[in-house]
Amino acid sequence: MGPEAFRQLCQKLRETEATQPSKDNLRWSDDIDEVLLNVLAKEALKCNRHDGSWTTEAYANVVKTLSIAIGPHIPLHFLLI
């Protein structure tokens, strides 16, 4: 998934959140986009992406980085890339 497609997906998540508020929704922001894109770029440089899919290690590193940046409770469905 390219950066533009990812940004469009994030925008769609934001729109869904706005129309379906609940305690399980994460308030996605441009800052989160930036953190996520940076960590994914680092994971790609570490060769943690094979045949168009991220490795388990890449997902674990993304969750760890986002947890530090925005809080400890990041549901996996927010990271299905």
Contacts in CASP RR format, 6 or more apart in sequence:
PFRMAT RR
TARGET T0000
AUTHOR 0000-0000-0000
METHOD contacts of the structure
MODEL  1
MGPEAFRQLCQKLRETEATQPSKDNLRWSDDIDEVLLNVLAKEALKCNRH
DGSWTTEAYANVVKTLSIAIGPHIPLHFLLI
1 9 0 8 1.000
1 81 0 8 1.000
3 37 0 8 1.000
6 33 0 8 1.000
6 36 0 8 1.000
6 37 0 8 1.000
6 81 0 8 1.000
7 33 0 8 1.000
10 28 0 8 1.000
10 32 0 8 1.000
10 33 0 8 1.000
13 28 0 8 1.000
13 78 0 8 1.000
14 28 0 8 1.000
17 25 0 8 1.000
17 26 0 8 1.000
17 27 0 8 1.000
17 28 0 8 1.000
24 75 0 8 1.000
26 70 0 8 1.000
26 74 0 8 1.000
26 75 0 8 1.000
26 78 0 8 1.000
28 78 0 8 1.000
31 69 0 8 1.000
32 66 0 8 1.000
32 69 0 8 1.000
32 70 0 8 1.000
35 65 0 8 1.000
35 66 0 8 1.000
35 69 0 8 1.000
35 70 0 8 1.000
36 62 0 8 1.000
36 66 0 8 1.000
39 61 0 8 1.000
39 62 0 8 1.000
39 65 0 8 1.000
39 66 0 8 1.000
40 54 0 8 1.000
40 58 0 8 1.000
40 62 0 8 1.000
40 81 0 8 1.000
42 61 0 8 1.000
43 49 0 8 1.000
43 54 0 8 1.000
43 55 0 8 1.000
43 57 0 8 1.000
43 58 0 8 1.000
43 61 0 8 1.000
43 62 0 8 1.000
46 58 0 8 1.000
48 54 0 8 1.000
48 55 0 8 1.000
48 57 0 8 1.000
48 58 0 8 1.000
48 61 0 8 1.000
49 55 0 8 1.000
49 58 0 8 1.000
54 62 0 8 1.000
54 81 0 8 1.000
59 79 0 8 1.000
62 79 0 8 1.000
63 74 0 8 1.000
63 76 0 8 1.000
63 79 0 8 1.000
66 74 0 8 1.000
66 79 0 8 1.000
67 73 0 8 1.000
67 74 0 8 1.000
END
